[in-house]
Amino acid sequence: MDFQDEARAIHPELVALRRLLHRNPERGNQLPQTQAAVLRALDGLPLDVTTGTSLTSVVAVLHGTSHVGSVEAHGTRPTVLLRADMDGLPVVEETGLDYASVNGSMHACGHDLHTAGLVGAARLLSAHVDQLPGDVVFMFQPGEENPGGAEPMIAEGLLTITGRKPDAAYGIHVFTSEPAGQWMLRPNTLMAGCLELIITVHGRGGHGSTPYATVDPVPVAAEIVLALQSYVTRRVNVFDPVVITVGEIHAGTAMNIIPDVATLTASVRVLSKASAAQLDKDLPRLAEGISGAHGCTADVTLRTVYPATVNDPAETAFVVDELSRLHGTDRVVIMDEPRMGSEDFSFVLDEVPGAYFFLGAHPDPLPEVPPTNHSAKALFDDAVLADQSATLAQLAFTKIDLLARASLA
């Protein structure tokens, strides 16, 4: 089976859907317009469609009809999950595109391409339902950018919707900083886990002219910010890196008032559970120690937002083989290192063996310093939609076929 010609045939319709979504981005776990657009795009296909209860997710299941009796007689029915995220970002678009968003949000991370690409895969596979000896679960997820949609979808039964967990799960993420058509992936850890660190320093406020009569939490918080950077360079194994970025500092209400409290919030990126465990032990000690040295106290919370995204080595090898066969080895890059960004498809890959991989999507020519995902100037070439749809469909079809044949051997 080769879906590429069929994907090229439906490409104009996928572009239209992608641009409709791009004009109307929504954020978070409640995306009513986006959900409605996806449901319209799937209408008429032989799918069992379920929508979320606590969030506007869409889960569509395609039940293949090839060799059903024989496969079920052996007690197995192969299942593959394919995933797309649907939400945008709180970014005011500055691309100048004629289909640019005007509502103050933006698909600056390419989730509009992810959604349209998965709709394309659903259409391609549905056209061959009679040749498919298993089930495909299409996961349309809100809230990837926050507060996180994968966990509530799993809680609502995503991974058991066919009666058993999927045998494999795959997803694609486009990148505007890479040339269109280039595929990138690696086995094992692909992307970092994300933790949220909140440190609240408690002092004793008073008048700005008499700091000696107060216990000022502001310089203590500033010292903690610097100490976090020193901690990363001196206490963390360079071969298991950690990134700590303090993105928020809040203290005070006026220039001449020393506040009672100063709070800082940081994102923490880790590549291993060992690093996360070390930070959970060390960071409260660091903040409490610095605060105590200055007569303050500190409350510290460190919570996991997303675990690291870890690709199954065997599934990664399968994806590499399929990408190379479909698109040529010159378009497939095995990454040397993980990326320190985070992704909540990690929750699925914690439960199901699979692979997440990247697709370059910047329109030619690639500038010397291209915009990155999340930039107000991020540009994505919707010419990659056909390859994206064909690749997802091919992975699901080939994996199910291989599993079905193995079960019948």
HUTAMO-V429372 format. One record per residue. SS is DSSP state (helix for helix, strand for strand, loop for the rest). PSI is psi in whole degrees, -180 to 180 (none if undefined). BURIAL is b if it has 16 or more other ideal C-beta (glycine too) atoms within 10 Angstrom, else e. Layout:
# HUTAMO-V429372
{{SS	PSI	BURIAL} {SS	PSI	BURIAL}}
This chain:
# HUTAMO-V429372
{{loop	134	e} {loop	115	e} {loop	2	b} {helix	-43	b} {helix	-42	e} {helix	-35	b} {helix	-39	b} {helix	-32	e} {helix	-35	e} {helix	2	b} {helix	-45	b} {helix	-37	e} {helix	-35	e} {helix	-39	b} {helix	-43	b} {helix	-42	e} {helix	-46	b} {helix	-43	b} {helix	-32	b} {helix	-46	b} {helix	-38	b} {helix	-36	b} {helix	-24	b} {loop	59	b} {loop	148	b} {loop	159	b} {loop	155	b} {loop	-155	b} {loop	-3	b} {loop	102	e} {loop	68	b} {helix	-41	e} {helix	-41	e} {helix	-45	b} {helix	-44	b} {helix	-39	e} {helix	-40	b} {helix	-44	b} {helix	-39	e} {helix	-41	e} {helix	-28	b} {helix	-12	b} {loop	135	e} {loop	-12	e} {loop	154	b} {loop	64	b} {strand	145	b} {strand	115	e} {strand	132	e} {strand	138	e} {strand	156	e} {loop	159	b} {loop	-48	e} {loop	-7	e} {loop	162	b} {loop	56	b} {loop	163	b} {strand	127	b} {strand	121	b} {strand	135	b} {strand	127	b} {strand	118	b} {strand	106	b} {loop	150	b} {loop	5	e} {loop	129	b} {loop	29	b} {helix	-47	e} {helix	-45	e} {helix	-44	e} {helix	-47	b} {helix	-30	e} {helix	-28	e} {loop	4	e} {loop	12	e} {loop	147	b} {loop	103	b} {loop	141	b} {strand	134	b} {strand	137	b} {strand	134	b} {strand	138	b} {strand	143	b} {strand	142	b} {strand	154	b} {loop	-8	b} {loop	158	b} {loop	-166	b} {strand	157	b} {loop	67	e} {loop	134	b} {loop	116	e} {loop	139	b} {loop	32	e} {loop	-26	b} {loop	10	e} {loop	150	e} {loop	-10	e} {loop	26	b} {loop	152	e} {loop	146	b} {loop	13	e} {loop	12	e} {loop	-5	e} {loop	169	b} {strand	143	b} {loop	71	b} {loop	0	b} {loop	4	b} {loop	14	b} {helix	-21	b} {helix	-37	b} {helix	-40	b} {helix	-45	b} {helix	-49	b} {helix	-38	b} {helix	-38	b} {helix	-36	b} {helix	-42	b} {helix	-43	b} {helix	-39	b} {helix	-41	b} {helix	-43	b} {helix	-47	b} {helix	-35	b} {helix	-32	b} {loop	-13	e} {loop	32	b} {helix	-31	b} {helix	-7	e} {helix	5	e} {loop	113	b} {loop	50	b} {loop	-166	b} {strand	148	b} {strand	129	b} {strand	122	b} {strand	115	b} {strand	106	b} {strand	108	b} {strand	128	b} {loop	172	b} {loop	19	b} {loop	-37	b} {loop	-14	b} {loop	139	b} {loop	7	e} {loop	111	b} {loop	-18	b} {helix	-46	b} {helix	-49	e} {helix	-31	b} {helix	-41	b} {helix	-41	b} {helix	-30	e} {loop	7	b} {loop	15	e} {helix	-49	b} {helix	-6	b} {helix	19	e} {loop	-23	b} {loop	5	b} {loop	-7	e} {loop	159	e} {loop	149	e} {loop	152	b} {loop	-28	b} {strand	156	b} {strand	138	b} {strand	148	b} {strand	155	b} {strand	141	b} {strand	128	b} {strand	151	b} {strand	128	b} {strand	-14	b} {strand	1	b} {strand	151	b} {strand	143	b} {loop	133	b} {loop	-4	b} {loop	128	b} {strand	142	b} {strand	135	b} {strand	172	b} {loop	153	b} {loop	165	b} {strand	-139	e} {strand	119	b} {strand	-40	b} {strand	154	b} {loop	157	b} {strand	153	b} {strand	126	b} {strand	151	b} {strand	124	e} {strand	125	b} {strand	123	e} {strand	122	b} {strand	118	b} {strand	125	b} {strand	124	b} {loop	-144	b} {strand	114	e} {loop	174	b} {strand	-160	b} {strand	140	e} {loop	-19	e} {loop	-13	e} {loop	66	e} {helix	-26	e} {helix	-19	e} {helix	5	e} {loop	178	b} {strand	98	b} {loop	118	b} {helix	-12	b} {helix	-53	b} {helix	-27	e} {helix	-45	b} {helix	-40	b} {helix	-40	b} {helix	-37	b} {helix	-40	b} {helix	-48	e} {helix	-38	e} {helix	-33	e} {helix	-39	b} {helix	-40	e} {helix	-38	e} {helix	-46	b} {helix	-39	b} {helix	-24	e} {helix	-21	e} {helix	-9	e} {loop	135	b} {loop	124	e} {loop	-22	e} {loop	0	e} {loop	69	e} {loop	156	b} {strand	141	b} {strand	126	b} {strand	120	b} {strand	116	e} {strand	110	b} {strand	-16	e} {strand	136	e} {strand	127	b} {strand	127	e} {strand	141	b} {loop	166	b} {loop	-12	e} {loop	161	e} {loop	-24	e} {loop	21	e} {strand	122	e} {strand	122	b} {loop	165	b} {loop	-28	b} {strand	144	b} {strand	134	b} {strand	135	b} {strand	145	b} {strand	135	b} {strand	150	b} {strand	139	b} {strand	125	b} {strand	131	b} {strand	153	b} {loop	-6	b} {loop	158	b} {helix	-29	e} {helix	-43	e} {helix	-42	b} {helix	-41	b} {helix	-40	e} {helix	-44	b} {helix	-38	b} {helix	-30	e} {helix	-42	e} {helix	-38	e} {helix	-40	b} {helix	-40	b} {helix	-42	e} {helix	-51	b} {helix	-41	b} {helix	-36	b} {helix	-46	e} {helix	-43	b} {helix	-45	b} {helix	-34	e} {helix	-22	e} {loop	12	e} {loop	13	e} {loop	172	b} {strand	165	e} {strand	138	b} {strand	131	e} {strand	129	b} {strand	139	e} {strand	113	b} {strand	148	e} {strand	124	b} {strand	-56	e} {strand	136	b} {loop	171	b} {loop	146	b} {strand	112	b} {strand	118	b} {strand	134	b} {loop	129	b} {helix	-42	e} {helix	-41	e} {helix	-34	b} {helix	-43	b} {helix	-40	e} {helix	-46	b} {helix	-43	b} {helix	-45	b} {helix	-44	e} {helix	-43	b} {helix	-43	b} {helix	-40	e} {helix	-41	e} {helix	-41	b} {helix	-8	b} {loop	143	e} {helix	-24	e} {helix	-15	e} {helix	4	b} {strand	121	b} {strand	126	b} {strand	117	e} {loop	140	e} {loop	-35	e} {loop	155	e} {loop	163	b} {strand	147	b} {loop	-1	b} {loop	168	b} {loop	164	b} {loop	131	b} {loop	7	b} {loop	-15	b} {helix	-33	b} {helix	-36	b} {helix	-45	b} {helix	-16	b} {loop	-24	e} {loop	-25	e} {loop	133	b} {loop	138	b} {strand	-166	b} {strand	140	b} {strand	140	b} {strand	165	b} {strand	151	b} {strand	119	b} {strand	141	b} {strand	19	b} {strand	134	b} {loop	146	e} {loop	147	e} {loop	152	e} {loop	120	e} {loop	163	e} {loop	-40	e} {loop	86	e} {loop	153	b} {loop	153	b} {loop	165	e} {loop	143	b} {loop	-4	e} {loop	146	b} {loop	-16	e} {loop	12	e} {loop	129	b} {loop	136	b} {loop	134	b} {loop	112	b} {helix	5	b} {helix	-21	e} {helix	-5	b} {helix	-38	b} {helix	-46	b} {helix	-40	b} {helix	-49	b} {helix	-46	b} {helix	-39	b} {helix	-46	b} {helix	-44	b} {helix	-42	b} {helix	-43	b} {helix	-46	b} {helix	-47	b} {helix	-48	b} {helix	-43	b} {helix	-45	b} {helix	-43	b} {helix	-44	b} {helix	-45	e} {helix	-40	b} {helix	-44	b} {helix	-39	e} {helix	-38	e} {helix	-25	b} {helix	-5	e} {loop	none	e}}
